[in-house]
Amino acid sequence: MALDYLCAFRASLLLACAIIFSNMLCPVFAYLYNNRYAGDQVFRITPSSDEEVQLLKKMLEQITVDLWQPNSASLIQRNATVDVHVRRNDTQGLHARLKGEHIYYRVFISNLQREIEKQKRHCSSRKRRSESHYDYEVYHSLEEIQSWMFEMNQTHPHMVDMFSVGRSYEGRPLYVLQLGKRARPHKKAVWIDCGVHAREWIGPAFCQWFVKEALHSYKYDSVMRRLMNQLNFYVMPVFNVDGYHFSWTTDRFWRKTRSKNSKYYCRGVDANRNWKVKWCEEGASSHPCDDTYCGPFPESEPEVKAVAKFLRKHKKRVKAYISIHAYAQMLLYPYSYKYATIPNFNCVESAAHSAVNALYSAYGVKYRYGPASTTLYVSSGSSMDWAYRNGIPYTFAFELRDTGYFGFLLPESLINPTCTETMRAVKTISSGLMKKCNEKDKERFPYN
């Protein structure tokens, strides 16, 4: 009983702090990151030949840019679109050079500051004070999300268990919610993480949506009830807590963690290049200032190390790993680091196909699906490949909406449809775990 009172007190205290802090955060959006993005533009460029690819790479090397898709200049290919955020002082020069070289392009976002303003609603209109009034159709700060997690834990004691797997570089707790009916011990489990890359705000929004739907639909949705009765779900709404907080307070388009480097002023590591699987090979950078920096060594980031430790400990029960990213409208599975077919390809391919069809059934939004290396690009040190190599047979990475019109600034009006359709896909993948898939090569597991 004393423990219950202590938990309630902590939750109330954290909620009060979050409310105060959220009021402090409002002026950040009133000043809109100190107007730092005024006049910045987002270009979509399509080089049509190898020569144009090389010319474009040279152009981008000569100015300060933020690559949105792909996330490294080394991944630029002919006939593939390149989305790039260009600072206002460099936009005219890039326009002139692209026209001069006859490289096709268009401007997707003509004033990035204005788009940020359009994305955000006024703080006072946002409902977030309690679960019954929590607005799942707006983006929430880290403090609000963690306060919400405490409240979900407190109000659903028979379905939710909240715990921390460790602490971030800056000392923030790494909270996870375990969902599922507690009647059955040793159940199979599904891991879902969101917010690995800080600027992908739709990720944490989905993780919150998933928890809300799982709990609220348990009584009337027979599929969800069966899933919660027979599986456990480990949901980590914000993996990269330091980076996500920084994307709210300082740099809306920050991607990496916030760890310091002893030799460079640049901070952070790509949390999806820091895993111990073909670490720092193709698709990752060894330079600390690059967005795809792999870190000084595998699992150098405390966030990555903590989650890896948890998954290693529970790998006998965790049968599916799902990581939520944006943007591209894709459902990816291993391998990321090489062009090869996974041993249980038929089972994973079938699960992906069913998930994409389920997603399409909601609003007719089309997702591409397939191995990450061929569907998106080659990347090493990813969490998806690591989970697969460590014995989790079904590992996926979602790239949610859209395909570039809004990019990382997906409007809050699209949170509902994006999460609704993704929910269908995740439920389909999870339901597949309760069926046997006769894979010819399954005896070869664990995979190489």
C-alpha positions as CSV (number, residue, x, y, z in Angstrom):
1,M,0.0,0.0,0.0
2,A,2.8,2.4,0.9
3,L,4.4,1.6,-2.4
4,D,1.2,2.5,-4.3
5,Y,1.0,5.8,-2.5
6,L,4.7,6.5,-3.4
7,C,4.1,5.7,-7.1
8,A,1.0,7.9,-7.1
9,F,3.0,10.8,-5.5
10,R,5.8,10.4,-8.0
11,A,3.3,10.4,-10.9
12,S,1.5,13.5,-9.6
13,L,4.8,15.3,-9.0
14,L,6.1,14.5,-12.5
15,L,2.7,15.5,-14.0
16,A,2.9,18.9,-12.2
17,C,6.5,19.4,-13.4
18,A,5.5,18.5,-16.9
19,I,2.7,21.0,-16.9
20,I,5.0,23.8,-15.6
21,F,7.6,22.9,-18.1
22,S,5.2,22.6,-21.0
23,N,4.2,26.2,-20.3
24,M,7.8,27.1,-20.4
25,L,8.1,25.4,-23.7
26,C,5.3,27.4,-25.3
27,P,7.5,30.5,-25.8
28,V,10.0,28.3,-27.8
29,F,7.3,28.0,-30.4
30,A,6.2,31.6,-30.0
31,Y,9.8,32.6,-31.0
32,L,10.0,29.5,-33.3
33,Y,13.6,28.5,-32.7
34,N,14.7,32.1,-32.7
35,N,13.6,32.3,-36.4
36,R,16.6,30.3,-37.4
37,Y,14.9,28.7,-40.4
38,A,13.6,31.9,-42.1
39,G,14.3,31.8,-45.8
40,D,15.7,28.2,-45.7
41,Q,14.4,26.0,-48.5
42,V,14.0,22.2,-49.2
43,F,15.0,21.2,-52.7
44,R,14.0,17.9,-54.4
45,I,16.8,17.2,-56.9
46,T,16.8,14.3,-59.4
47,P,20.2,13.6,-61.1
48,S,19.6,11.7,-64.3
49,S,23.2,10.4,-65.0
50,D,26.3,9.4,-63.1
51,E,27.9,12.6,-64.2
52,E,25.1,14.6,-62.7
53,V,25.4,12.6,-59.5
54,Q,29.1,13.6,-59.2
55,L,28.3,17.2,-60.0
56,L,25.5,17.3,-57.4
57,K,27.8,15.7,-54.7
58,K,30.4,18.4,-55.4
59,M,27.8,21.2,-55.1
60,L,26.5,19.9,-51.8
61,E,30.1,19.5,-50.4
62,Q,30.7,23.2,-51.0
63,I,27.8,24.5,-48.9
64,T,26.3,23.6,-45.5
65,V,23.3,21.4,-46.1
66,D,21.0,19.0,-44.2
67,L,20.3,15.9,-46.3
68,W,16.8,14.6,-45.6
69,Q,16.7,11.8,-48.1
70,P,19.0,10.0,-48.5
71,N,20.8,10.9,-45.2
72,S,24.3,10.8,-46.7
73,A,25.7,12.2,-50.0
74,S,27.5,8.9,-50.6
75,L,24.0,7.3,-51.1
76,I,23.0,9.7,-53.9
77,Q,22.2,7.7,-57.1
78,R,21.0,8.6,-60.6
79,N,17.3,8.8,-61.1
80,A,16.7,8.8,-57.4
81,T,15.3,11.9,-55.7
82,V,17.4,13.9,-53.2
83,D,15.7,16.0,-50.6
84,V,18.0,18.6,-49.1
85,H,17.5,21.4,-46.6
86,V,19.5,24.4,-47.8
87,R,20.3,27.5,-45.7
88,R,18.9,30.8,-46.9
89,N,22.4,32.2,-47.8
90,D,23.0,29.3,-50.1
91,T,19.7,28.9,-51.9
92,Q,20.2,31.4,-54.7
93,G,23.7,29.9,-55.5
94,L,22.3,26.4,-55.6
95,H,19.4,27.5,-57.9
96,A,21.9,29.0,-60.3
97,R,24.3,26.0,-60.3
98,L,21.5,23.4,-60.8
99,K,20.0,25.4,-63.7
100,G,23.5,25.9,-65.2
101,E,24.2,22.2,-65.1
102,H,20.6,21.4,-66.3
103,I,20.0,19.1,-63.3
104,Y,16.3,18.7,-62.7
105,Y,15.0,20.0,-59.4
106,R,12.1,21.7,-57.7
107,V,11.6,23.5,-54.4
108,F,9.3,21.5,-52.1
109,I,9.4,24.0,-49.2
110,S,10.1,27.6,-50.1
111,N,10.3,28.9,-46.6
112,L,11.1,26.3,-43.9
113,Q,10.3,28.7,-41.0
114,R,6.8,29.2,-42.3
115,E,6.2,25.5,-42.6
116,I,7.3,25.0,-38.9
117,E,4.8,27.7,-37.9
118,K,2.1,25.9,-39.9
119,Q,2.8,22.6,-38.3
120,K,2.4,23.8,-34.7
121,R,-0.9,24.7,-33.1
122,H,-1.1,27.3,-30.4
123,C,-0.1,25.9,-27.1
124,S,-3.3,26.9,-25.2
125,S,-5.5,24.9,-27.6
126,R,-3.7,21.6,-26.8
127,K,-5.3,19.2,-24.3
128,R,-2.8,17.3,-22.3
129,R,-3.6,17.5,-18.6
130,S,-4.8,14.0,-18.0
131,E,-5.4,10.8,-19.9
132,S,-9.1,11.6,-20.5
133,H,-8.1,14.9,-22.1
134,Y,-4.8,13.9,-23.6
135,D,-4.7,14.9,-27.2
136,Y,-3.2,12.1,-29.4
137,E,-3.5,14.2,-32.5
138,V,-0.8,16.7,-31.6
139,Y,2.9,16.3,-31.1
140,H,4.1,16.2,-27.4
141,S,7.3,17.2,-25.7
142,L,9.4,14.6,-23.9
143,E,8.2,15.8,-20.5
144,E,4.6,15.5,-21.6
145,I,5.2,12.0,-23.0
146,Q,6.9,10.8,-19.9
147,S,4.2,12.2,-17.7
148,W,1.6,10.5,-19.8
149,M,3.5,7.2,-19.4
150,F,3.4,7.5,-15.6
151,E,-0.4,8.1,-15.8
152,M,-1.0,5.2,-18.1
153,N,0.9,3.0,-15.7
154,Q,-1.1,4.3,-12.8
155,T,-4.6,4.1,-14.4
156,H,-4.1,0.6,-16.0
157,P,-2.3,-1.4,-13.4
158,H,-3.5,-4.8,-14.7
159,M,-2.4,-4.1,-18.3
160,V,0.6,-1.8,-18.0
161,D,4.0,-2.0,-16.3
162,M,6.4,0.9,-16.6
163,F,10.1,0.5,-16.1
164,S,13.4,2.1,-17.2
165,V,16.1,0.2,-19.1
166,G,18.8,2.7,-18.3
167,R,19.8,6.4,-18.7
168,S,20.7,8.5,-21.6
169,Y,24.0,10.4,-22.1
170,E,22.5,13.5,-20.4
171,G,21.0,11.4,-17.6
172,R,17.4,11.1,-18.6
173,P,15.6,7.8,-17.8
174,L,14.9,5.5,-20.8
175,Y,11.3,4.5,-20.1
176,V,9.5,1.5,-21.6
177,L,5.8,0.5,-21.2
178,Q,5.0,-3.3,-21.0
179,L,1.5,-4.0,-22.2
180,G,-0.4,-7.2,-21.9
181,K,-2.7,-9.3,-19.7
182,R,-0.7,-10.6,-16.8
183,A,-2.5,-13.9,-16.4
184,R,-0.1,-15.9,-18.6
185,P,3.6,-16.0,-17.7
186,H,6.4,-16.5,-20.3
187,K,4.4,-15.1,-23.2
188,K,5.9,-14.2,-26.5
189,A,6.7,-10.5,-26.9
190,V,6.9,-7.7,-29.4
191,W,9.3,-4.8,-29.1
192,I,8.3,-1.5,-30.6
193,D,10.6,1.6,-30.4
194,C,10.0,5.1,-31.7
195,G,12.0,8.3,-31.9
196,V,15.4,6.8,-32.7
197,H,16.0,9.8,-34.9
198,A,15.0,13.0,-33.0
199,R,13.4,14.9,-35.8
200,E,11.0,12.2,-36.8
201,W,8.2,13.3,-34.5
202,I,5.5,11.1,-36.0
203,G,7.3,8.1,-34.4
204,P,6.7,9.0,-30.8
205,A,3.2,10.0,-31.8
206,F,2.6,6.5,-33.1
207,C,3.9,4.8,-30.1
208,Q,1.5,6.8,-27.9
209,W,-1.3,6.0,-30.3
210,F,-0.5,2.3,-30.2
211,V,-0.7,2.2,-26.4
212,K,-3.9,4.2,-26.4
213,E,-5.6,1.9,-29.0
214,A,-4.3,-1.3,-27.3
215,L,-5.8,-0.4,-24.0
216,H,-9.0,1.3,-25.1
217,S,-10.0,-1.3,-27.7
218,Y,-9.3,-4.3,-25.5
219,K,-12.9,-4.7,-24.5
220,Y,-14.5,-4.5,-28.0
221,D,-11.8,-5.5,-30.5
222,S,-11.4,-9.3,-30.5
223,V,-8.1,-9.1,-32.4
224,M,-6.6,-6.7,-29.9
225,R,-7.9,-8.6,-27.0
226,R,-6.3,-11.8,-28.3
227,L,-3.0,-10.1,-28.9
228,M,-2.9,-8.6,-25.4
229,N,-3.9,-11.9,-23.8
230,Q,-1.3,-14.0,-25.6
231,L,1.5,-11.5,-26.2
232,N,3.4,-8.8,-24.3
233,F,4.3,-5.6,-26.0
234,Y,7.4,-3.6,-24.9
235,V,6.8,0.0,-26.2
236,M,9.5,2.6,-26.0
237,P,7.9,5.9,-27.2
238,V,11.2,7.9,-27.2
239,F,14.4,6.0,-27.7
240,N,16.6,9.1,-28.3
241,V,15.4,11.1,-25.4
242,D,18.2,13.7,-25.4
243,G,17.9,14.3,-29.1
244,Y,14.2,14.5,-29.1
245,H,14.3,17.1,-26.3
246,F,16.8,19.1,-28.3
247,S,14.6,19.0,-31.4
248,W,11.9,20.8,-29.3
249,T,14.1,23.4,-27.7
250,T,16.9,24.2,-30.1
251,D,17.1,22.5,-33.5
252,R,13.9,21.1,-35.0
253,F,15.9,18.9,-37.5
254,W,18.4,17.4,-35.1
255,R,18.8,13.6,-35.8
256,K,21.5,12.1,-33.6
257,T,22.0,11.6,-29.9
258,R,23.6,14.4,-27.9
259,S,26.9,12.7,-26.7
260,K,30.1,14.8,-26.8
261,N,33.2,14.0,-28.8
262,S,36.6,14.6,-27.3
263,K,38.2,15.7,-30.6
264,Y,35.4,17.6,-32.4
265,Y,32.9,20.3,-31.5
266,C,30.2,18.2,-33.3
267,R,27.9,16.3,-31.0
268,G,25.9,13.1,-31.3
269,V,25.9,9.7,-32.9
270,D,23.4,8.1,-35.3
271,A,21.6,5.7,-33.0
272,N,20.7,3.5,-35.9
273,R,24.4,3.1,-37.0
274,N,25.8,2.3,-33.5
275,W,24.7,-1.4,-33.2
276,K,27.2,-4.2,-33.2
277,V,26.4,-5.7,-36.6
278,K,28.8,-4.8,-39.5
279,W,29.5,-1.7,-37.5
280,C,30.7,1.4,-39.4
281,E,30.9,-0.2,-42.8
282,E,28.9,0.9,-45.9
283,G,26.2,3.4,-45.2
284,A,27.7,4.8,-42.0
285,S,30.3,7.5,-41.5
286,S,33.3,7.6,-39.2
287,H,33.3,11.4,-39.0
288,P,31.7,12.8,-35.9
289,C,30.1,15.8,-37.8
290,D,28.2,13.6,-40.2
291,D,24.5,12.7,-39.6
292,T,25.3,9.0,-40.0
293,Y,28.3,9.0,-37.6
294,C,28.6,5.4,-36.3
295,G,30.2,6.5,-33.0
296,P,33.7,5.7,-31.5
297,F,32.8,2.0,-31.0
298,P,29.7,-0.2,-31.1
299,E,27.1,0.5,-28.4
300,S,29.1,3.6,-27.4
301,E,25.7,5.4,-26.9
302,P,24.1,4.5,-23.5
303,E,20.7,4.5,-25.1
304,V,21.8,1.8,-27.6
305,K,23.7,-0.2,-25.0
306,A,20.7,-0.2,-22.6
307,V,18.2,-1.4,-25.2
308,A,20.7,-4.0,-26.6
309,K,21.2,-5.3,-23.0
310,F,17.4,-5.6,-22.5
311,L,16.8,-7.4,-25.8
312,R,19.7,-9.8,-25.2
313,K,18.3,-10.7,-21.8
314,H,14.8,-11.3,-23.3
315,K,15.6,-12.6,-26.7
316,K,14.1,-16.0,-26.1
317,R,10.6,-14.4,-25.7
318,V,10.9,-11.4,-28.0
319,K,9.8,-12.7,-31.4
320,A,9.3,-9.4,-33.3
321,Y,11.3,-6.2,-33.3
322,I,9.6,-3.1,-34.8
323,S,11.3,0.3,-35.2
324,I,9.3,3.3,-36.3
325,H,10.9,5.9,-38.5
326,A,10.0,8.5,-41.1
327,Y,9.8,9.4,-43.9
328,A,9.4,7.3,-47.1
329,Q,6.2,5.1,-46.8
330,M,8.1,1.8,-46.6
331,L,8.1,-1.3,-44.6
332,L,11.7,-2.7,-44.4
333,Y,13.2,-5.9,-43.2
334,P,16.8,-7.4,-43.2
335,Y,19.3,-7.1,-44.5
336,S,20.3,-3.5,-44.4
337,Y,24.1,-4.0,-44.6
338,K,24.2,-6.4,-47.6
339,Y,22.4,-7.5,-50.7
340,A,21.4,-11.0,-49.6
341,T,18.2,-13.0,-48.8
342,I,17.5,-13.8,-45.2
343,P,17.0,-17.5,-44.4
344,N,13.4,-17.1,-43.3
345,F,12.6,-14.8,-46.2
346,N,9.3,-16.5,-47.1
347,C,7.8,-16.0,-43.6
348,V,9.0,-12.4,-43.3
349,E,8.1,-11.4,-46.8
350,S,4.6,-12.8,-46.2
351,A,4.2,-10.9,-43.0
352,A,5.4,-7.7,-44.7
353,H,3.0,-8.2,-47.6
354,S,0.0,-8.8,-45.3
355,A,1.0,-5.7,-43.2
356,V,1.2,-3.4,-46.2
357,N,-2.1,-4.6,-47.4
358,A,-3.7,-4.0,-44.0
359,L,-2.2,-0.5,-44.0
360,Y,-3.5,0.2,-47.5
361,S,-7.1,-0.9,-46.5
362,A,-7.4,2.1,-44.2
363,Y,-7.0,5.1,-46.6
364,G,-5.5,3.7,-49.7
365,V,-1.9,4.8,-48.9
366,K,0.7,2.7,-50.7
367,Y,3.8,1.5,-49.0
368,R,6.8,-0.2,-50.7
369,Y,8.2,-3.2,-48.8
370,G,11.3,-5.4,-49.1
371,P,14.8,-5.8,-47.8
372,A,16.2,-2.5,-46.6
373,S,19.4,-2.7,-48.7
374,T,17.5,-2.9,-52.0
375,T,14.3,-1.0,-51.1
376,L,15.9,2.0,-49.4
377,Y,19.7,1.9,-49.2
378,V,22.6,0.0,-47.7
379,S,23.4,0.9,-44.1
380,S,25.5,-0.9,-41.5
381,G,25.1,-1.0,-37.7
382,S,21.3,-0.8,-37.7
383,S,19.1,-1.9,-34.9
384,M,16.9,-4.1,-37.2
385,D,19.9,-6.1,-38.5
386,W,21.3,-6.4,-34.9
387,A,18.0,-7.7,-33.6
388,Y,17.8,-10.2,-36.4
389,R,21.4,-11.4,-35.9
390,N,20.6,-11.8,-32.1
391,G,17.8,-14.3,-32.6
392,I,14.6,-12.2,-33.2
393,P,13.1,-13.8,-36.3
394,Y,10.7,-11.0,-37.3
395,T,12.4,-7.6,-37.5
396,F,11.0,-4.6,-39.3
397,A,11.6,-0.9,-39.7
398,F,8.6,1.3,-40.8
399,E,9.3,4.5,-42.6
400,L,6.0,6.4,-42.1
401,R,4.3,9.2,-44.1
402,D,5.0,11.0,-46.3
403,T,7.1,10.7,-49.4
404,G,8.6,14.2,-49.2
405,Y,5.9,16.8,-49.6
406,F,6.0,17.6,-45.9
407,G,9.1,15.5,-45.0
408,F,9.9,15.7,-41.3
409,L,7.2,18.4,-40.9
410,L,4.2,16.1,-41.2
411,P,1.2,18.2,-40.1
412,E,-0.6,17.3,-36.9
413,S,-3.8,16.8,-39.0
414,L,-2.1,13.7,-40.5
415,I,-1.3,12.1,-37.2
416,N,-4.6,10.3,-36.9
417,P,-4.7,8.7,-40.4
418,T,-1.0,7.9,-40.3
419,C,-1.3,6.2,-36.9
420,T,-4.6,4.5,-37.7
421,E,-3.2,2.8,-40.8
422,T,0.1,1.9,-39.1
423,M,-1.8,0.4,-36.3
424,R,-3.4,-2.0,-38.7
425,A,0.0,-3.1,-40.1
426,V,1.5,-3.6,-36.6
427,K,-1.5,-5.7,-35.5
428,T,-1.2,-7.8,-38.6
429,I,2.5,-8.5,-37.9
430,S,1.8,-9.3,-34.3
431,S,-1.1,-11.6,-35.2
432,G,1.2,-13.5,-37.5
433,L,3.4,-14.5,-34.5
434,M,0.5,-16.7,-33.2
435,K,0.5,-18.7,-36.4
436,K,3.1,-21.2,-37.5
437,C,5.0,-20.3,-40.6
438,N,6.6,-23.4,-42.3
439,E,9.9,-22.0,-43.5
440,K,12.1,-24.5,-45.2
441,D,15.3,-22.9,-43.8
442,K,14.1,-22.2,-40.3
443,E,16.4,-24.8,-38.9
444,R,19.3,-22.5,-39.9
445,F,18.4,-20.0,-37.2
446,P,20.2,-18.1,-35.7
447,Y,21.0,-16.2,-38.8
448,N,24.4,-15.0,-40.2
